Amino acid sequence: MIKKCLFPAAGYGTRFLPATKSMPKEMMPIVNKPLIEYGVEEAIQAGMNGMCIVTGRGKNTLMDHFDKNYELEHQISGTNKEELLFDIRRVIDSAHFTYIRQGEMKGLGHAILVGRELVGNEPFAVVLADDLCVNEDQGVLAQMAALYKQFRCSIVAVEEVPAEDTHKYGVIAGQMIRDDLFRVDNMVEKPEPGTAPSNLAIIGRYILTPDIFDIIEDTEPGKGGEIQITDALLKQAQSGCVLAYKFKGKRFDCGSVDGYIEATNYCYENIYKKDQASKLAQQQTSKK
């Protein structure tokens, strides 16, 4: 039902300077794969094939990554290095990519509004690539897409965070529908310490209905002088319905050094090494 996924990717990534001075934060590698590729794979697993990327100045490598590199492919054609491109080739063949530039950095809400031209009048997902989410059984977006089929409203992914960290996030409060699902009745962007309505923090996974665009247009700048998607979603919750879902899986804040290192170690041990072992077993089987 949801075919398009929007990737706001115009930010400067200042928490990772100087690495992000000339390299988009979304292209920072976790082991041997850039962050945004993990997000695209998650969207593909959820049945989405339209990847809509909101870019900015200095982000051309995002477009290059999801395109063919004829010179490189010619150089390694027929060698054992060619298989290293199999994963990204599969991604490129499984989806189509469209891009639009965000001329000014006015907040996440504004970045989503810029993507309206790419998304059109249909429900869509949003992925913030520097939030890396992993789950062996079913990706977070796939979990949320299944919920959307049932409830047909906007959904935000949330997780419990320590009370002292709530000031870093949008935080929700709401009525419990079941252990992992809430109907939102309050939502605050980066509340002052000690004022958060709960410890349920919004992370970088959303499913949004298309009426959110008109709501964003009517939303005044909020925290930090930016147009916050949290403020727009609160309006949507007050006039209709927004759900908050405690997803199954692990999430890493790869916009921070600690989270980035934790994600790299986890993916190396639990994804990369398993993939290499599986490929080796397949090679050995094919030789017999």
Contacts in CASP RR format, 6 or more apart in sequence:
PFRMAT RR
TARGET T0000
AUTHOR 0000-0000-0000
METHOD contacts of the structure
MODEL  1
MIKKCLFPAAGYGTRFLPATKSMPKEMMPIVNKPLIEYGVEEAIQAGMNG
MCIVTGRGKNTLMDHFDKNYELEHQISGTNKEELLFDIRRVIDSAHFTYI
RQGEMKGLGHAILVGRELVGNEPFAVVLADDLCVNEDQGVLAQMAALYKQ
FRCSIVAVEEVPAEDTHKYGVIAGQMIRDDLFRVDNMVEKPEPGTAPSNL
AIIGRYILTPDIFDIIEDTEPGKGGEIQITDALLKQAQSGCVLAYKFKGK
RFDCGSVDGYIEATNYCYENIYKKDQASKLAQQQTSKK
1 123 0 8 1.000
1 145 0 8 1.000
1 148 0 8 1.000
1 149 0 8 1.000
2 46 0 8 1.000
2 47 0 8 1.000
2 48 0 8 1.000
2 122 0 8 1.000
2 123 0 8 1.000
2 124 0 8 1.000
2 125 0 8 1.000
2 145 0 8 1.000
2 148 0 8 1.000
2 207 0 8 1.000
3 47 0 8 1.000
3 48 0 8 1.000
3 49 0 8 1.000
3 50 0 8 1.000
3 122 0 8 1.000
4 48 0 8 1.000
4 50 0 8 1.000
4 51 0 8 1.000
4 52 0 8 1.000
4 118 0 8 1.000
4 119 0 8 1.000
4 120 0 8 1.000
4 122 0 8 1.000
4 124 0 8 1.000
4 125 0 8 1.000
5 40 0 8 1.000
5 43 0 8 1.000
5 46 0 8 1.000
5 48 0 8 1.000
5 50 0 8 1.000
5 51 0 8 1.000
5 52 0 8 1.000
5 124 0 8 1.000
5 125 0 8 1.000
5 126 0 8 1.000
5 127 0 8 1.000
5 141 0 8 1.000
6 52 0 8 1.000
6 53 0 8 1.000
6 54 0 8 1.000
6 112 0 8 1.000
6 115 0 8 1.000
6 118 0 8 1.000
6 119 0 8 1.000
6 124 0 8 1.000
6 125 0 8 1.000
6 126 0 8 1.000
6 127 0 8 1.000
7 26 0 8 1.000
7 36 0 8 1.000
7 39 0 8 1.000
7 40 0 8 1.000
7 51 0 8 1.000
7 52 0 8 1.000
7 53 0 8 1.000
7 54 0 8 1.000
7 126 0 8 1.000
7 127 0 8 1.000
7 128 0 8 1.000
7 129 0 8 1.000
8 54 0 8 1.000
8 102 0 8 1.000
8 108 0 8 1.000
8 111 0 8 1.000
8 112 0 8 1.000
8 126 0 8 1.000
8 128 0 8 1.000
9 24 0 8 1.000
9 26 0 8 1.000
9 36 0 8 1.000
9 53 0 8 1.000
9 54 0 8 1.000
9 55 0 8 1.000
9 56 0 8 1.000
9 59 0 8 1.000
9 62 0 8 1.000
9 129 0 8 1.000
10 54 0 8 1.000
10 55 0 8 1.000
10 56 0 8 1.000
10 59 0 8 1.000
10 101 0 8 1.000
10 102 0 8 1.000
10 103 0 8 1.000
10 105 0 8 1.000
10 111 0 8 1.000
11 25 0 8 1.000
11 56 0 8 1.000
11 105 0 8 1.000
12 20 0 8 1.000
12 25 0 8 1.000
12 105 0 8 1.000
13 20 0 8 1.000
13 25 0 8 1.000
13 130 0 8 1.000
13 255 0 8 1.000
14 20 0 8 1.000
15 255 0 8 1.000
15 256 0 8 1.000
15 257 0 8 1.000
16 25 0 8 1.000
16 28 0 8 1.000
16 255 0 8 1.000
16 257 0 8 1.000
16 260 0 8 1.000
19 28 0 8 1.000
20 28 0 8 1.000
22 58 0 8 1.000
23 61 0 8 1.000
24 58 0 8 1.000
24 59 0 8 1.000
24 61 0 8 1.000
24 62 0 8 1.000
25 35 0 8 1.000
25 129 0 8 1.000
25 130 0 8 1.000
25 255 0 8 1.000
26 34 0 8 1.000
26 35 0 8 1.000
26 36 0 8 1.000
26 59 0 8 1.000
26 62 0 8 1.000
26 129 0 8 1.000
26 130 0 8 1.000
27 34 0 8 1.000
27 35 0 8 1.000
27 36 0 8 1.000
27 61 0 8 1.000
27 62 0 8 1.000
27 65 0 8 1.000
28 34 0 8 1.000
28 35 0 8 1.000
28 254 0 8 1.000
28 260 0 8 1.000
29 35 0 8 1.000
30 38 0 8 1.000
30 132 0 8 1.000
30 254 0 8 1.000
30 260 0 8 1.000
30 263 0 8 1.000
30 264 0 8 1.000
30 267 0 8 1.000
31 264 0 8 1.000
31 267 0 8 1.000
31 268 0 8 1.000
31 271 0 8 1.000
31 272 0 8 1.000
32 84 0 8 1.000
32 272 0 8 1.000
33 87 0 8 1.000
34 65 0 8 1.000
35 129 0 8 1.000
35 130 0 8 1.000
35 132 0 8 1.000
35 254 0 8 1.000
36 53 0 8 1.000
36 62 0 8 1.000
36 65 0 8 1.000
36 129 0 8 1.000
37 65 0 8 1.000
37 87 0 8 1.000
37 88 0 8 1.000
37 91 0 8 1.000
38 129 0 8 1.000
38 132 0 8 1.000
38 134 0 8 1.000
39 127 0 8 1.000
39 129 0 8 1.000
39 132 0 8 1.000
40 51 0 8 1.000
40 66 0 8 1.000
40 91 0 8 1.000
40 95 0 8 1.000
41 91 0 8 1.000
42 127 0 8 1.000
42 133 0 8 1.000
42 139 0 8 1.000
42 140 0 8 1.000
42 141 0 8 1.000
42 142 0 8 1.000
43 50 0 8 1.000
43 51 0 8 1.000
43 95 0 8 1.000
43 125 0 8 1.000
43 127 0 8 1.000
43 141 0 8 1.000
44 91 0 8 1.000
44 94 0 8 1.000
44 95 0 8 1.000
45 138 0 8 1.000
45 139 0 8 1.000
45 141 0 8 1.000
45 142 0 8 1.000
46 125 0 8 1.000
46 139 0 8 1.000
46 141 0 8 1.000
46 142 0 8 1.000
46 144 0 8 1.000
46 145 0 8 1.000
47 142 0 8 1.000
47 145 0 8 1.000
48 95 0 8 1.000
48 125 0 8 1.000
48 141 0 8 1.000
48 145 0 8 1.000
49 94 0 8 1.000
49 95 0 8 1.000
49 96 0 8 1.000
50 95 0 8 1.000
50 96 0 8 1.000
50 97 0 8 1.000
50 98 0 8 1.000
51 66 0 8 1.000
51 95 0 8 1.000
51 96 0 8 1.000
51 97 0 8 1.000
51 98 0 8 1.000
52 98 0 8 1.000
52 99 0 8 1.000
52 100 0 8 1.000
52 115 0 8 1.000
52 118 0 8 1.000
52 119 0 8 1.000
52 124 0 8 1.000
53 62 0 8 1.000
53 63 0 8 1.000
53 97 0 8 1.000
53 98 0 8 1.000
53 99 0 8 1.000
53 100 0 8 1.000
54 99 0 8 1.000
54 100 0 8 1.000
54 101 0 8 1.000
54 102 0 8 1.000
54 111 0 8 1.000
54 112 0 8 1.000
54 114 0 8 1.000
54 115 0 8 1.000
54 118 0 8 1.000
55 62 0 8 1.000
55 63 0 8 1.000
55 99 0 8 1.000
55 100 0 8 1.000
55 101 0 8 1.000
55 102 0 8 1.000
56 101 0 8 1.000
56 102 0 8 1.000
56 103 0 8 1.000
57 101 0 8 1.000
57 103 0 8 1.000
62 99 0 8 1.000
63 97 0 8 1.000
63 99 0 8 1.000
65 88 0 8 1.000
66 88 0 8 1.000
66 91 0 8 1.000
66 92 0 8 1.000
66 97 0 8 1.000
67 92 0 8 1.000
68 92 0 8 1.000
72 85 0 8 1.000
73 82 0 8 1.000
73 85 0 8 1.000
76 82 0 8 1.000
76 84 0 8 1.000
76 85 0 8 1.000
83 279 0 8 1.000
98 118 0 8 1.000
99 118 0 8 1.000
100 114 0 8 1.000
100 115 0 8 1.000
100 117 0 8 1.000
100 118 0 8 1.000
101 114 0 8 1.000
102 110 0 8 1.000
102 111 0 8 1.000
102 114 0 8 1.000
103 114 0 8 1.000
104 110 0 8 1.000
106 221 0 8 1.000
106 226 0 8 1.000
106 227 0 8 1.000
107 226 0 8 1.000
107 227 0 8 1.000
107 228 0 8 1.000
108 128 0 8 1.000
108 226 0 8 1.000
108 227 0 8 1.000
108 228 0 8 1.000
108 229 0 8 1.000
109 216 0 8 1.000
109 219 0 8 1.000
109 226 0 8 1.000
109 227 0 8 1.000
109 228 0 8 1.000
109 229 0 8 1.000
109 232 0 8 1.000
110 216 0 8 1.000
110 226 0 8 1.000
110 227 0 8 1.000
112 126 0 8 1.000
112 208 0 8 1.000
112 212 0 8 1.000
112 213 0 8 1.000
112 216 0 8 1.000
112 229 0 8 1.000
113 213 0 8 1.000
113 216 0 8 1.000
113 217 0 8 1.000
113 227 0 8 1.000
116 213 0 8 1.000
119 210 0 8 1.000
120 210 0 8 1.000
121 210 0 8 1.000
122 210 0 8 1.000
123 148 0 8 1.000
123 207 0 8 1.000
123 208 0 8 1.000
123 209 0 8 1.000
123 210 0 8 1.000
124 207 0 8 1.000
124 208 0 8 1.000
124 210 0 8 1.000
125 141 0 8 1.000
125 144 0 8 1.000
125 145 0 8 1.000
125 205 0 8 1.000
125 206 0 8 1.000
125 207 0 8 1.000
125 208 0 8 1.000
126 204 0 8 1.000
126 205 0 8 1.000
126 206 0 8 1.000
126 207 0 8 1.000
126 208 0 8 1.000
127 141 0 8 1.000
127 204 0 8 1.000
127 205 0 8 1.000
128 203 0 8 1.000
128 204 0 8 1.000
128 205 0 8 1.000
130 253 0 8 1.000
130 254 0 8 1.000
130 255 0 8 1.000
131 203 0 8 1.000
131 204 0 8 1.000
131 205 0 8 1.000
131 251 0 8 1.000
131 252 0 8 1.000
131 253 0 8 1.000
131 254 0 8 1.000
132 251 0 8 1.000
132 252 0 8 1.000
132 254 0 8 1.000
132 263 0 8 1.000
132 267 0 8 1.000
133 139 0 8 1.000
133 140 0 8 1.000
133 157 0 8 1.000
133 203 0 8 1.000
133 205 0 8 1.000
133 247 0 8 1.000
133 249 0 8 1.000
133 250 0 8 1.000
133 251 0 8 1.000
133 252 0 8 1.000
134 249 0 8 1.000
134 250 0 8 1.000
134 252 0 8 1.000
134 266 0 8 1.000
134 267 0 8 1.000
134 270 0 8 1.000
134 271 0 8 1.000
135 143 0 8 1.000
135 247 0 8 1.000
135 248 0 8 1.000
135 249 0 8 1.000
135 250 0 8 1.000
137 248 0 8 1.000
138 248 0 8 1.000
139 249 0 8 1.000
140 157 0 8 1.000
140 205 0 8 1.000
140 247 0 8 1.000
140 248 0 8 1.000
140 249 0 8 1.000
140 251 0 8 1.000
141 205 0 8 1.000
141 207 0 8 1.000
143 245 0 8 1.000
143 247 0 8 1.000
143 248 0 8 1.000
144 155 0 8 1.000
144 157 0 8 1.000
144 205 0 8 1.000
144 207 0 8 1.000
144 245 0 8 1.000
144 247 0 8 1.000
145 207 0 8 1.000
147 155 0 8 1.000
147 181 0 8 1.000
147 207 0 8 1.000
147 243 0 8 1.000
147 245 0 8 1.000
148 155 0 8 1.000
148 207 0 8 1.000
151 241 0 8 1.000
151 243 0 8 1.000
152 209 0 8 1.000
153 209 0 8 1.000
153 240 0 8 1.000
153 241 0 8 1.000
153 242 0 8 1.000
153 243 0 8 1.000
154 206 0 8 1.000
154 207 0 8 1.000
154 208 0 8 1.000
154 209 0 8 1.000
154 212 0 8 1.000
154 233 0 8 1.000
154 236 0 8 1.000
154 241 0 8 1.000
154 242 0 8 1.000
154 243 0 8 1.000
155 206 0 8 1.000
155 207 0 8 1.000
155 242 0 8 1.000
155 243 0 8 1.000
155 244 0 8 1.000
155 245 0 8 1.000
156 172 0 8 1.000
156 184 0 8 1.000
156 202 0 8 1.000
156 205 0 8 1.000
156 206 0 8 1.000
156 233 0 8 1.000
156 242 0 8 1.000
156 243 0 8 1.000
156 244 0 8 1.000
156 245 0 8 1.000
157 202 0 8 1.000
157 203 0 8 1.000
157 204 0 8 1.000
157 205 0 8 1.000
157 206 0 8 1.000
157 244 0 8 1.000
157 245 0 8 1.000
157 247 0 8 1.000
158 172 0 8 1.000
158 182 0 8 1.000
158 200 0 8 1.000
158 201 0 8 1.000
158 202 0 8 1.000
158 203 0 8 1.000
158 244 0 8 1.000
158 245 0 8 1.000
158 246 0 8 1.000
158 247 0 8 1.000
159 200 0 8 1.000
159 201 0 8 1.000
159 203 0 8 1.000
159 246 0 8 1.000
159 247 0 8 1.000
159 251 0 8 1.000
160 199 0 8 1.000
160 200 0 8 1.000
160 201 0 8 1.000
160 246 0 8 1.000
161 168 0 8 1.000
161 169 0 8 1.000
161 199 0 8 1.000
161 201 0 8 1.000
162 199 0 8 1.000
163 194 0 8 1.000
163 196 0 8 1.000
163 199 0 8 1.000
164 193 0 8 1.000
165 201 0 8 1.000
166 191 0 8 1.000
166 193 0 8 1.000
166 194 0 8 1.000
166 196 0 8 1.000
166 199 0 8 1.000
166 201 0 8 1.000
167 190 0 8 1.000
167 191 0 8 1.000
167 192 0 8 1.000
167 193 0 8 1.000
167 196 0 8 1.000
168 190 0 8 1.000
168 201 0 8 1.000
169 190 0 8 1.000
169 201 0 8 1.000
169 202 0 8 1.000
169 203 0 8 1.000
170 187 0 8 1.000
170 188 0 8 1.000
170 189 0 8 1.000
170 190 0 8 1.000
170 191 0 8 1.000
170 201 0 8 1.000
170 202 0 8 1.000
170 230 0 8 1.000
171 187 0 8 1.000
171 188 0 8 1.000
171 191 0 8 1.000
171 196 0 8 1.000
171 197 0 8 1.000
171 198 0 8 1.000
171 199 0 8 1.000
171 200 0 8 1.000
171 201 0 8 1.000
171 202 0 8 1.000
172 182 0 8 1.000
172 184 0 8 1.000
172 186 0 8 1.000
172 187 0 8 1.000
172 197 0 8 1.000
172 198 0 8 1.000
172 200 0 8 1.000
172 202 0 8 1.000
172 244 0 8 1.000
173 184 0 8 1.000
173 185 0 8 1.000
173 186 0 8 1.000
173 187 0 8 1.000
173 197 0 8 1.000
173 198 0 8 1.000
173 200 0 8 1.000
174 182 0 8 1.000
174 183 0 8 1.000
174 184 0 8 1.000
174 185 0 8 1.000
174 186 0 8 1.000
174 198 0 8 1.000
174 244 0 8 1.000
175 182 0 8 1.000
175 183 0 8 1.000
175 185 0 8 1.000
176 182 0 8 1.000
177 183 0 8 1.000
177 243 0 8 1.000
179 246 0 8 1.000
180 245 0 8 1.000
180 246 0 8 1.000
180 247 0 8 1.000
180 248 0 8 1.000
181 243 0 8 1.000
181 244 0 8 1.000
181 245 0 8 1.000
181 246 0 8 1.000
182 200 0 8 1.000
182 243 0 8 1.000
182 244 0 8 1.000
182 245 0 8 1.000
183 237 0 8 1.000
183 241 0 8 1.000
183 242 0 8 1.000
183 243 0 8 1.000
183 244 0 8 1.000
184 233 0 8 1.000
184 234 0 8 1.000
184 237 0 8 1.000
184 242 0 8 1.000
184 243 0 8 1.000
184 244 0 8 1.000
185 237 0 8 1.000
185 238 0 8 1.000
186 197 0 8 1.000
186 234 0 8 1.000
187 202 0 8 1.000
187 230 0 8 1.000
187 231 0 8 1.000
187 233 0 8 1.000
187 234 0 8 1.000
187 237 0 8 1.000
187 242 0 8 1.000
188 195 0 8 1.000
188 196 0 8 1.000
188 197 0 8 1.000
188 230 0 8 1.000
189 222 0 8 1.000
189 223 0 8 1.000
189 228 0 8 1.000
189 230 0 8 1.000
189 231 0 8 1.000
190 223 0 8 1.000
191 197 0 8 1.000
200 244 0 8 1.000
200 246 0 8 1.000
202 230 0 8 1.000
202 244 0 8 1.000
203 251 0 8 1.000
205 247 0 8 1.000
206 229 0 8 1.000
209 236 0 8 1.000
211 236 0 8 1.000
212 229 0 8 1.000
212 232 0 8 1.000
212 233 0 8 1.000
212 236 0 8 1.000
215 232 0 8 1.000
215 235 0 8 1.000
215 236 0 8 1.000
216 227 0 8 1.000
216 229 0 8 1.000
216 232 0 8 1.000
218 235 0 8 1.000
219 227 0 8 1.000
219 228 0 8 1.000
219 231 0 8 1.000
219 232 0 8 1.000
219 235 0 8 1.000
220 227 0 8 1.000
220 231 0 8 1.000
221 227 0 8 1.000
221 228 0 8 1.000
222 228 0 8 1.000
222 231 0 8 1.000
223 230 0 8 1.000
233 242 0 8 1.000
236 242 0 8 1.000
250 266 0 8 1.000
252 259 0 8 1.000
252 260 0 8 1.000
252 262 0 8 1.000
252 263 0 8 1.000
252 266 0 8 1.000
253 259 0 8 1.000
254 260 0 8 1.000
254 263 0 8 1.000
END
